[in-house]
């Protein structure tokens, strides 16, 4: 059998642009504290999930009541808004631990 050797060289990634100024990074660290990120993550994730359930309830109510437009529009809006809310909540969830 042939023995295959792999050699891995260390590579570094460099930014093509200029690094962010220290003032901007400092402002980001002050605004996005773990507490604020936790609150936004909770609102985004749990708000999105509750929006899904409320939207489903509105769709069910719309199917029972004939000629209804309010529950139809509200259900559609809640179901559409749920996806971006969950995504934004997950972004803030990732930012909680990334500030070291």
C-alpha positions in Angstrom: 0.0 0.0 0.0 1.1 3.5 -0.7 1.5 5.9 2.1 0.0 9.3 1.3 1.3 12.3 3.2 -0.5 15.6 3.3 1.2 18.8 4.3 -0.9 21.7 5.3 0.5 25.2 5.1 -0.7 27.9 7.4 -2.6 30.6 5.6 -3.9 33.9 6.8 -6.7 35.9 5.4 -6.2 39.6 4.9 -8.9 42.1 4.4 -8.9 43.7 0.9 -10.2 46.9 2.4 -9.1 49.0 5.3 -9.9 47.8 8.8 -12.8 49.4 10.7 -11.8 52.4 12.7 -11.5 51.9 16.4 -14.3 54.4 17.1 -16.8 52.3 15.1 -15.8 49.1 16.8 -16.0 50.7 20.2 -19.5 52.0 19.4 -20.6 48.5 18.2 -19.3 46.9 21.4 -21.0 49.5 23.6 -24.4 49.2 21.8 -24.4 45.4 21.3 -23.9 44.3 24.9 -24.8 40.8 25.8 -27.9 42.0 27.6 -29.2 43.9 24.6 -28.4 41.0 22.3 -30.2 38.6 24.6 -33.3 40.8 24.7 -33.4 41.2 20.9 -32.7 37.5 20.4 -35.6 36.5 22.7 -38.0 39.0 21.1 -37.0 37.8 17.6 -37.2 34.1 18.2 -40.1 33.9 20.5 -41.9 36.7 18.7 -41.5 34.8 15.4 -42.7 31.5 16.8 -45.7 33.2 18.5 -46.4 35.0 15.2 -46.5 31.7 13.5 -49.1 30.3 15.9 -51.2 33.5 15.8 -51.1 33.4 12.0 -52.2 29.8 11.9 -55.1 30.6 14.3 -56.1 33.5 12.0 -56.0 31.3 9.0 -58.2 28.7 10.7 -60.7 31.3 11.9 -60.8 32.7 8.3 -61.6 29.3 6.9 -64.5 28.9 9.4 -66.0 32.4 8.8 -67.1 32.9 5.2 -66.6 36.3 3.6 -64.0 37.4 6.1 -61.1 39.5 5.0 -59.6 40.8 8.3 -58.4 37.4 9.5 -57.2 36.5 6.1 -55.0 39.6 5.8 -53.8 39.4 9.5 -53.0 35.7 9.1 -51.0 36.2 6.0 -49.1 39.1 7.5 -48.3 37.2 10.7 -47.1 34.2 8.7 -44.8 36.3 6.5 -43.4 38.4 9.3 -42.5 35.3 11.4 -39.6 34.2 9.1 -37.6 37.5 9.3 -38.2 37.7 13.0 -36.7 34.3 13.6 -33.8 35.1 11.4 -33.0 38.4 13.1 -33.4 36.7 16.5 -30.9 34.0 15.5 -28.4 36.7 14.4 -28.6 38.4 17.8 -28.3 35.0 19.4 -25.0 34.5 17.6 -23.8 38.0 18.7 -24.2 37.2 22.4 -21.0 35.2 22.8 -19.0 36.9 20.0 -17.9 40.0 21.9 -14.8 38.7 23.6 
